[in-house]
Amino acid sequence: MSRAPLTFPMIAAAAGISPHPGIQVVLDGDPAELEWELLSENLTLRGGLGTTGDGVLSNEATRMWVHAIGTGSVTRATDGRGEVVSGTLMGYIALGRSFEDEGARGTCSALDHAFSLRTR
C-alpha cells in the first residue's frame, strides 16, 4: 500500500460545549463523504474519523476509505489558528484509484497511521 501523503480540502468548526468542547471537521464541498468528530481537551484533539459508501477522492486522485480514531496535539499556526502538525490514527484505511473498488490498492489496519490537520 502506498505511503504517499493524501490531502483533502477540509473545513473545521466548533461543535458543542457540553459535556465536552468539540470540533467537527468535514470535507469541503461534500461534508457527507468524510467527517471527523473530535473532543477538544487540554490542547489535544481526539475522536472518530470515517468515510461513507464510496470513500473520498483525495487531491492526488486516490480514493480512500477510512474508519479510525485519531489523536493529536494542537499547536498554533503562524496566523494564530490551531492545527495538528503530527497526529496518529488507529484503525482501517483502504486505497484505490478513483474508479476502483475499496482496497484495490491495498488495505491496512494499524495503530500508527499518521495524519495532520494544517491551516490553508
MARBA-267636 format. One record per atom (N, C-alpha, C): atom name; residue number from 1; x, y, z. Coordinates in Angstrom, 1 decimal, decimal comma. Layout:
# residues N
MARMAR site pos     px     py     pz
MARMAR   CA NUM      X      Y      Z
...
# end
This chain:
# residues 120
MARMAR site pos     px     py     pz
MARMAR    N   1    0,8   -1,2    0,0
MARMAR   CA   1    0,0    0,0    0,0
MARMAR    C   1    0,9    1,2    0,0
MARMAR    N   2    0,5    2,2   -0,8
MARMAR   CA   2    1,3    3,5   -0,9
MARMAR    C   2    1,4    4,2    0,5
MARMAR    N   3    2,5    4,8    0,7
MARMAR   CA   3    2,7    5,6    1,9
MARMAR    C   3    2,8    7,0    1,6
MARMAR    N   4    2,5    7,4    0,4
MARMAR   CA   4    2,5    8,8    0,0
MARMAR    C   4    1,4    9,6    0,7
MARMAR    N   5    1,6   10,8    1,1
MARMAR   CA   5    0,6   11,6    1,7
MARMAR    C   5   -0,6   11,9    0,8
MARMAR    N   6   -1,8   11,8    1,4
MARMAR   CA   6   -3,0   12,2    0,6
MARMAR    C   6   -3,6   13,5    1,3
MARMAR    N   7   -4,1   14,4    0,5
MARMAR   CA   7   -4,6   15,6    1,0
MARMAR    C   7   -6,1   15,8    0,6
MARMAR    N   8   -6,8   16,5    1,5
MARMAR   CA   8   -8,2   16,7    1,3
MARMAR    C   8   -8,5   18,1    1,8
MARMAR    N   9   -9,3   18,9    1,0
MARMAR   CA   9   -9,8   20,2    1,5
MARMAR    C   9  -10,8   20,0    2,6
MARMAR    N  10  -10,5   20,5    3,8
MARMAR   CA  10  -11,4   20,3    4,9
MARMAR    C  10  -11,9   21,6    5,5
MARMAR    N  11  -13,0   21,6    6,2
MARMAR   CA  11  -13,5   22,8    7,0
MARMAR    C  11  -13,6   22,3    8,4
MARMAR    N  12  -13,2   23,1    9,4
MARMAR   CA  12  -13,3   22,8   10,8
MARMAR    C  12  -14,1   23,9   11,5
MARMAR    N  13  -14,9   23,5   12,4
MARMAR   CA  13  -15,7   24,4   13,2
MARMAR    C  13  -16,0   23,9   14,6
MARMAR    N  14  -16,2   24,8   15,5
MARMAR   CA  14  -16,5   24,4   16,9
MARMAR    C  14  -17,8   23,6   16,8
MARMAR    N  15  -17,9   22,5   17,7
MARMAR   CA  15  -19,1   21,7   17,6
MARMAR    C  15  -19,5   21,3   19,1
MARMAR    N  16  -20,2   22,2   19,7
MARMAR   CA  16  -20,7   21,9   21,0
MARMAR    C  16  -19,8   22,2   22,2
MARMAR    N  17  -20,4   22,4   23,4
MARMAR   CA  17  -19,6   22,6   24,5
MARMAR    C  17  -19,9   21,7   25,7
MARMAR    N  18  -21,0   21,0   25,6
MARMAR   CA  18  -21,4   20,1   26,8
MARMAR    C  18  -21,6   18,7   26,3
MARMAR    N  19  -21,1   17,7   26,9
MARMAR   CA  19  -20,3   17,7   28,2
MARMAR    C  19  -18,9   18,1   28,0
MARMAR    N  20  -18,4   18,1   26,7
MARMAR   CA  20  -17,0   18,5   26,4
MARMAR    C  20  -17,0   19,3   25,2
MARMAR    N  21  -16,1   20,3   25,1
MARMAR   CA  21  -15,9   21,1   23,9
MARMAR    C  21  -15,5   20,2   22,7
MARMAR    N  22  -15,9   20,5   21,5
MARMAR   CA  22  -15,5   19,6   20,4
MARMAR    C  22  -15,3   20,4   19,1
MARMAR    N  23  -14,8   19,7   18,1
MARMAR   CA  23  -14,5   20,2   16,8
MARMAR    C  23  -15,1   19,3   15,8
MARMAR    N  24  -15,8   19,8   14,7
MARMAR   CA  24  -16,2   18,9   13,6
MARMAR    C  24  -15,4   19,3   12,4
MARMAR    N  25  -14,8   18,3   11,8
MARMAR   CA  25  -14,0   18,6   10,5
MARMAR    C  25  -14,7   17,8    9,4
MARMAR    N  26  -15,1   18,5    8,3
MARMAR   CA  26  -15,7   17,8    7,2
MARMAR    C  26  -15,1   18,2    5,9
MARMAR    N  27  -15,3   17,3    4,9
MARMAR   CA  27  -14,8   17,6    3,6
MARMAR    C  27  -15,5   18,8    3,0
MARMAR    N  28  -14,6   19,8    2,5
MARMAR   CA  28  -15,1   21,0    1,9
MARMAR    C  28  -15,8   20,6    0,5
MARMAR    N  29  -17,1   21,0    0,4
MARMAR   CA  29  -17,8   20,7   -0,8
MARMAR    C  29  -18,7   19,5   -0,7
MARMAR    N  30  -18,4   18,5    0,1
MARMAR   CA  30  -19,3   17,4    0,3
MARMAR    C  30  -19,1   16,8    1,7
MARMAR    N  31  -19,6   17,4    2,7
MARMAR   CA  31  -19,4   17,0    4,1
MARMAR    C  31  -19,8   15,6    4,4
MARMAR    N  32  -20,8   15,1    3,7
MARMAR   CA  32  -21,3   13,7    4,0
MARMAR    C  32  -20,2   12,6    3,6
MARMAR    N  33  -19,2   12,9    2,8
MARMAR   CA  33  -18,3   11,9    2,4
MARMAR    C  33  -17,2   11,6    3,4
MARMAR    N  34  -16,8   12,6    4,2
MARMAR   CA  34  -15,7   12,5    5,1
MARMAR    C  34  -16,0   13,4    6,3
MARMAR    N  35  -16,1   12,8    7,5
MARMAR   CA  35  -16,4   13,5    8,7
MARMAR    C  35  -15,5   13,1    9,9
MARMAR    N  36  -15,1   14,0   10,7
MARMAR   CA  36  -14,3   13,8   11,8
MARMAR    C  36  -14,9   14,5   13,0
MARMAR    N  37  -15,3   13,8   14,0
MARMAR   CA  37  -15,9   14,4   15,3
MARMAR    C  37  -14,8   14,3   16,3
MARMAR    N  38  -14,4   15,4   16,9
MARMAR   CA  38  -13,3   15,4   17,8
MARMAR    C  38  -13,6   16,1   19,1
MARMAR    N  39  -13,2   15,5   20,2
MARMAR   CA  39  -13,2   16,2   21,5
MARMAR    C  39  -12,0   17,0   21,6
MARMAR    N  40  -12,2   18,2   22,2
MARMAR   CA  40  -11,0   19,1   22,4
MARMAR    C  40  -10,8   19,3   23,9
MARMAR    N  41   -9,8   18,7   24,4
MARMAR   CA  41   -9,4   18,8   25,8
MARMAR    C  41   -7,9   19,0   26,0
MARMAR    N  42   -7,6   20,0   26,8
MARMAR   CA  42   -6,2   20,3   27,2
MARMAR    C  42   -5,2   20,3   25,9
MARMAR    N  43   -5,6   21,0   24,9
MARMAR   CA  43   -4,9   21,2   23,7
MARMAR    C  43   -4,6   19,9   23,0
MARMAR    N  44   -5,5   18,9   23,1
MARMAR   CA  44   -5,4   17,7   22,4
MARMAR    C  44   -6,8   17,4   21,7
MARMAR    N  45   -6,7   17,0   20,5
MARMAR   CA  45   -8,0   16,6   19,8
MARMAR    C  45   -8,0   15,1   19,7
MARMAR    N  46   -9,2   14,5   19,9
MARMAR   CA  46   -9,3   13,0   19,9
MARMAR    C  46  -10,7   12,7   19,4
MARMAR    N  47  -10,8   11,7   18,5
MARMAR   CA  47  -12,1   11,3   18,0
MARMAR    C  47  -12,2   10,5   16,8
MARMAR    N  48  -13,4   10,2   16,3
MARMAR   CA  48  -13,6    9,2   15,2
MARMAR    C  48  -13,6    9,9   13,9
MARMAR    N  49  -13,0    9,3   12,9
MARMAR   CA  49  -12,9    9,7   11,5
MARMAR    C  49  -13,5    8,6   10,6
MARMAR    N  50  -14,4    9,0    9,7
MARMAR   CA  50  -14,9    8,0    8,8
MARMAR    C  50  -15,4    8,5    7,5
MARMAR    N  51  -15,4    7,6    6,5
MARMAR   CA  51  -16,0    7,9    5,2
MARMAR    C  51  -17,3    7,1    5,0
MARMAR    N  52  -18,1    7,5    4,1
MARMAR   CA  52  -19,3    6,8    3,7
MARMAR    C  52  -19,0    5,9    2,5
MARMAR    N  53  -20,0    5,2    2,1
MARMAR   CA  53  -20,0    4,2    1,0
MARMAR    C  53  -18,9    4,2    0,0
MARMAR    N  54  -18,8    5,2   -0,8
MARMAR   CA  54  -17,8    5,2   -1,9
MARMAR    C  54  -16,5    5,8   -1,6
MARMAR    N  55  -16,2    6,0   -0,3
MARMAR   CA  55  -15,0    6,6    0,1
MARMAR    C  55  -14,9    8,1   -0,3
MARMAR    N  56  -13,7    8,6   -0,3
MARMAR   CA  56  -13,5   10,0   -0,7
MARMAR    C  56  -12,3   10,1   -1,5
MARMAR    N  57  -12,4   11,0   -2,5
MARMAR   CA  57  -11,3   11,2   -3,5
MARMAR    C  57  -10,4   12,3   -3,0
MARMAR    N  58   -9,1   12,0   -2,9
MARMAR   CA  58   -8,1   12,9   -2,5
MARMAR    C  58   -7,7   13,9   -3,6
MARMAR    N  59   -7,0   14,9   -3,2
MARMAR   CA  59   -6,4   15,9   -4,2
MARMAR    C  59   -5,5   15,2   -5,2
MARMAR    N  60   -4,9   14,0   -4,8
MARMAR   CA  60   -4,0   13,3   -5,6
MARMAR    C  60   -4,6   12,2   -6,4
MARMAR    N  61   -6,0   12,2   -6,5
MARMAR   CA  61   -6,8   11,3   -7,3
MARMAR    C  61   -6,7    9,9   -6,8
MARMAR    N  62   -6,5    9,7   -5,6
MARMAR   CA  62   -6,6    8,4   -4,9
MARMAR    C  62   -7,8    8,4   -4,0
MARMAR    N  63   -8,6    7,3   -4,1
MARMAR   CA  63   -9,8    7,2   -3,3
MARMAR    C  63   -9,4    6,5   -2,0
MARMAR    N  64   -9,9    7,0   -0,9
MARMAR   CA  64   -9,6    6,5    0,4
MARMAR    C  64  -10,9    6,1    1,2
MARMAR    N  65  -10,9    5,0    1,9
MARMAR   CA  65  -11,9    4,6    2,8
MARMAR    C  65  -11,3    4,5    4,1
MARMAR    N  66  -11,9    5,1    5,2
MARMAR   CA  66  -11,3    5,1    6,5
MARMAR    C  66  -12,3    5,0    7,6
MARMAR    N  67  -12,0    4,2    8,6
MARMAR   CA  67  -12,7    4,0    9,8
MARMAR    C  67  -11,7    4,0   10,9
MARMAR    N  68  -11,5    5,1   11,6
MARMAR   CA  68  -10,3    5,2   12,6
MARMAR    C  68  -10,6    6,2   13,7
MARMAR    N  69   -9,8    6,1   14,7
MARMAR   CA  69   -9,8    7,0   15,8
MARMAR    C  69   -8,5    7,7   15,8
MARMAR    N  70   -8,5    9,1   15,9
MARMAR   CA  70   -7,3    9,9   15,8
MARMAR    C  70   -7,1   10,7   17,1
MARMAR    N  71   -5,8   11,0   17,3
MARMAR   CA  71   -5,4   11,9   18,4
MARMAR    C  71   -4,2   12,7   18,0
MARMAR    N  72   -4,2   14,0   18,4
MARMAR   CA  72   -3,1   14,8   18,1
MARMAR    C  72   -3,1   16,1   18,9
MARMAR    N  73   -1,9   16,6   19,2
MARMAR   CA  73   -1,7   17,8   20,0
MARMAR    C  73   -2,0   19,0   19,1
MARMAR    N  74   -2,7   20,0   19,6
MARMAR   CA  74   -2,9   21,3   18,9
MARMAR    C  74   -1,8   22,3   19,1
MARMAR    N  75   -1,3   22,8   18,0
MARMAR   CA  75   -0,3   23,9   18,1
MARMAR    C  75   -0,9   25,1   17,4
MARMAR    N  76   -0,3   26,3   17,5
MARMAR   CA  76   -0,7   27,5   16,8
MARMAR    C  76    0,1   27,6   15,5
MARMAR    N  77   -0,7   27,8   14,4
MARMAR   CA  77   -0,1   28,2   13,1
MARMAR    C  77    0,5   29,6   13,2
MARMAR    N  78    1,2   30,1   12,2
MARMAR   CA  78    1,8   31,4   12,2
MARMAR    C  78    0,7   32,5   12,2
MARMAR    N  79   -0,5   32,2   11,7
MARMAR   CA  79   -1,6   33,2   11,8
MARMAR    C  79   -2,4   33,1   13,0
MARMAR    N  80   -2,0   32,2   14,0
MARMAR   CA  80   -2,7   32,1   15,3
MARMAR    C  80   -3,8   31,0   15,3
MARMAR    N  81   -4,2   30,5   14,2
MARMAR   CA  81   -5,2   29,4   14,2
MARMAR    C  81   -4,6   28,1   14,7
MARMAR    N  82   -5,4   27,2   15,3
MARMAR   CA  82   -4,9   25,9   15,7
MARMAR    C  82   -4,8   24,9   14,6
MARMAR    N  83   -3,8   24,0   14,7
MARMAR   CA  83   -3,6   23,0   13,8
MARMAR    C  83   -2,9   21,8   14,5
MARMAR    N  84   -3,0   20,6   13,9
MARMAR   CA  84   -2,3   19,4   14,3
MARMAR    C  84   -1,2   19,1   13,3
MARMAR    N  85    0,0   19,3   13,7
MARMAR   CA  85    1,1   19,1   12,8
MARMAR    C  85    1,4   17,6   12,6
MARMAR    N  86    1,3   16,8   13,7
MARMAR   CA  86    1,5   15,4   13,6
MARMAR    C  86    0,6   14,7   14,6
MARMAR    N  87   -0,3   13,8   14,1
MARMAR   CA  87   -1,2   13,0   14,9
MARMAR    C  87   -1,1   11,6   14,5
MARMAR    N  88   -1,8   10,7   15,2
MARMAR   CA  88   -1,9    9,3   15,0
MARMAR    C  88   -3,3    8,8   14,8
MARMAR    N  89   -3,5    8,0   13,8
MARMAR   CA  89   -4,8    7,3   13,6
MARMAR    C  89   -4,7    5,9   13,9
MARMAR    N  90   -5,7    5,3   14,5
MARMAR   CA  90   -5,7    3,9   14,8
MARMAR    C  90   -7,0    3,3   14,1
MARMAR    N  91   -6,8    2,4   13,2
MARMAR   CA  91   -7,9    1,8   12,6
MARMAR    C  91   -7,6    1,3   11,1
MARMAR    N  92   -8,7    1,4   10,3
MARMAR   CA  92   -8,7    0,8    9,0
MARMAR    C  92   -8,6    1,9    7,9
MARMAR    N  93   -7,7    1,7    7,0
MARMAR   CA  93   -7,6    2,5    5,8
MARMAR    C  93   -7,5    1,6    4,6
MARMAR    N  94   -8,3    2,0    3,5
MARMAR   CA  94   -8,2    1,2    2,2
MARMAR    C  94   -8,0    2,3    1,1
MARMAR    N  95   -7,3    1,9    0,1
MARMAR   CA  95   -7,0    2,8   -1,0
MARMAR    C  95   -7,4    2,2   -2,4
MARMAR    N  96   -7,7    3,0   -3,3
MARMAR   CA  96   -8,0    2,6   -4,7
MARMAR    C  96   -7,9    3,9   -5,6
MARMAR    N  97   -7,7    3,6   -6,9
MARMAR   CA  97   -7,8    4,7   -7,8
MARMAR    C  97   -9,3    5,2   -7,8
MARMAR    N  98   -9,5    6,3   -8,5
MARMAR   CA  98  -10,8    7,0   -8,5
MARMAR    C  98  -11,9    6,0   -8,9
MARMAR    N  99  -11,6    5,1   -9,8
MARMAR   CA  99  -12,6    4,2  -10,4
MARMAR    C  99  -12,6    2,8   -9,9
MARMAR    N 100  -11,7    2,5   -8,9
MARMAR   CA 100  -11,6    1,2   -8,4
MARMAR    C 100  -12,4    0,9   -7,1
MARMAR    N 101  -12,5   -0,4   -6,8
MARMAR   CA 101  -13,3   -0,8   -5,6
MARMAR    C 101  -12,4   -0,6   -4,4
MARMAR    N 102  -13,1   -0,6   -3,3
MARMAR   CA 102  -12,4   -0,4   -2,0
MARMAR    C 102  -11,3   -1,4   -1,8
MARMAR    N 103  -10,1   -0,9   -1,5
MARMAR   CA 103   -9,0   -1,8   -1,2
MARMAR    C 103   -8,2   -2,3   -2,4
MARMAR    N 104   -8,6   -1,8   -3,6
MARMAR   CA 104   -7,9   -2,3   -4,8
MARMAR    C 104   -6,4   -2,0   -4,8
MARMAR    N 105   -6,0   -0,9   -4,1
MARMAR   CA 105   -4,6   -0,6   -4,0
MARMAR    C 105   -4,0   -0,9   -2,6
MARMAR    N 106   -4,8   -1,6   -1,8
MARMAR   CA 106   -4,3   -2,1   -0,5
MARMAR    C 106   -5,2   -1,7    0,6
MARMAR    N 107   -5,1   -2,4    1,7
MARMAR   CA 107   -5,8   -2,1    3,0
MARMAR    C 107   -4,8   -2,2    4,1
MARMAR    N 108   -5,0   -1,5    5,2
MARMAR   CA 108   -4,2   -1,6    6,4
MARMAR    C 108   -5,0   -1,3    7,6
MARMAR    N 109   -4,9   -2,2    8,6
MARMAR   CA 109   -5,4   -1,9    9,9
MARMAR    C 109   -4,2   -1,8   10,9
MARMAR    N 110   -4,0   -0,6   11,4
MARMAR   CA 110   -2,9   -0,4   12,3
MARMAR    C 110   -3,1    0,6   13,4
MARMAR    N 111   -2,2    0,7   14,3
MARMAR   CA 111   -2,3    1,6   15,4
MARMAR    C 111   -1,5    2,9   15,2
MARMAR    N 112   -0,8    3,0   14,1
MARMAR   CA 112    0,1    4,1   13,9
MARMAR    C 112    0,1    4,8   12,5
MARMAR    N 113   -1,1    4,9   12,0
MARMAR   CA 113   -1,2    5,7   10,8
MARMAR    C 113   -1,0    7,2   11,2
MARMAR    N 114   -0,4    8,0   10,3
MARMAR   CA 114   -0,1    9,4   10,6
MARMAR    C 114   -1,1   10,3    9,9
MARMAR    N 115   -1,3   11,4   10,5
MARMAR   CA 115   -2,2   12,5    9,9
MARMAR    C 115   -1,7   13,8   10,3
MARMAR    N 116   -2,2   14,9    9,6
MARMAR   CA 116   -2,0   16,2   10,1
MARMAR    C 116   -3,2   17,0    9,6
MARMAR    N 117   -3,6   18,0   10,4
MARMAR   CA 117   -4,6   19,0   10,0
MARMAR    C 117   -4,0   20,3   10,0
MARMAR    N 118   -3,7   20,8    8,8
MARMAR   CA 118   -3,0   22,1    8,6
MARMAR    C 118   -3,9   23,2    8,1
MARMAR    N 119   -3,6   24,4    8,5
MARMAR   CA 119   -4,4   25,5    8,0
MARMAR    C 119   -4,0   25,8    6,6
MARMAR    N 120   -4,9   26,4    5,8
MARMAR   CA 120   -4,6   26,7    4,4
MARMAR    C 120   -4,9   28,1    4,2
# end
